[in-house]
Amino acid sequence: MNDPLLERHLISACLGDRSAFSTVSDLEPATFTDSRRPLWAALRRLDGAGRDLDPVLIATEAAAGDEMRRTELMRELAACIGEHLPKCAVADVAGRLRVLADRRHILVGLEELLVVARTADPEELRRRGQELLGDAQPPGPAGFVPVGATLTATLDGIEARWDAGGGLAGLSTGFSDLDRYLGGLAPGDLIVIGARPSVGKTALALNVADHIARQGLGTVAFASLEMGRDALSQRLLAGEANISLSDIRRGTVGRDEWDRLAAAQGRISRLDLAIDDRGAQTLSRIRAAARRLAAKGRVSLLVVDYLQLVRPERARDARVNEVAEITAGLKSLAKELEIPVIALSQLSRESAKERRPPQLSDLRDGGSIEQDADVVLFIHNPAEGLDTTDPKRAEIGDRRFLIVAKNRQGEQGFVEMHFSGPYQRFHGRAKPE
């Protein structure tokens, strides 16, 4: 699966024309086939050394001292020189050659998988298949972009928000006080939400996902490694219908509440929200699923619940190194798909013993989470640890504090909120009646 004529066209266009070559110099030699592959490799080496892209020099460099080989390569170069390609078509031809190279790579990989499939463990086979498809993804934008182009795009965004009377740089979370700190959830950002058990991590993430899904900006992907789809659906219904989650679970819903449940089902069903509840997922499986969604249409947000349940691709000497690989991968995925990624995180057991607000050092399994995250939020329940008879409990009520412990693009601080546990809903400072 190759096109010798296209390969010769491209080599011909680059001979002696460094400006044409510079636009496609990132093409790997494996993009080419037969004797044109070493010719392209030689072109890259000569360009890197600042030498002329002369046919004789190219053939000599590619032959590596083999005179017979040099003669063969000179004949191939003569065939290339006979083909003409306008400079304006160079990028298009390079793109078509990339597609052909990707197809060859996939076909070879599939043949290997067919052989491995006879003896490999299913999980190993799945991992290798996902790696194969991941490697075949089209490349992202060029690495270095002129600062002028960057500033133009930045000013366009500022102007659009100014025309709208001021606005957020990213997606609204649905909580205005939090949006004022973060400016919304920005594309390419990794947002970590940490909390102790039963404080409301999943509820908060689901509230944000629900709000963004209602904006019609693309699919919200929710990778739930802990709860199943049914448990998440029950939480969505409880919040939407304003019916106690415990009643929904037990099936003790009142007759007058069934109409609310039916109406809530209709509204939630229209949300562009997709749930993946496969347990024990690896980063490559999450990445592959997100890429498949993105290939079908726009994805607006990815939520991973929760970080410590993501399995490593391979065992490391310490869990902290495994988590470092996972958080770096999630940050990379956020940039690749140009979406915000929310990852929920457990806190260390030691933090619960001290009965204090969480801090960055409490993030379970190392500092890589803090390092890779653009934003770190903690949910703090000030009543946690208090005796049930303590009068402070009544004073605190259902208040929660959302601590902005790290904010790469803005200030740190905290937001006061209310958590309606029976309905799994967070509310802003002004608690609804």
Secondary structure, DSSP 8 states (H G I E B T S, - for coil): ---HHHHHHHHHHHTT-HHHHHTTTT--GGGS-TTHHHHHHHHHHHHHTT----HHHHHHHHHTT-HHHHHHHHHHHHHHHT----GGGHHHHHHHHHHHHHHHHHHHHHHHHHHHTTTS-HHHHHHHHHHHHHHTS---S-S---HHHHHHHHHHHHHHHHHTTS--SSB--S-HHHHHHHSSB-TT-EEEEE--TTSSHHHHHHHHHHHHHTTTSSEEEEEESSS-HHHHHHHHHHHHHT--HHHHHHT---GGGHHHHHHHHHHHHTS-EEEE--SS-BHHHHHHHHHHHHHHS-EEEEEEE-GGGSB-SS--SSHHHHHHHHHHHHHHHHHHHTS-EEEEE-B-HHHHHTTS---GGGBTT-THHHHH-SEEEEEE-TTTT--TT-HHHHHHTTEEEEEEEEETTS--EEEEEEEEGGGTEEE-SS---
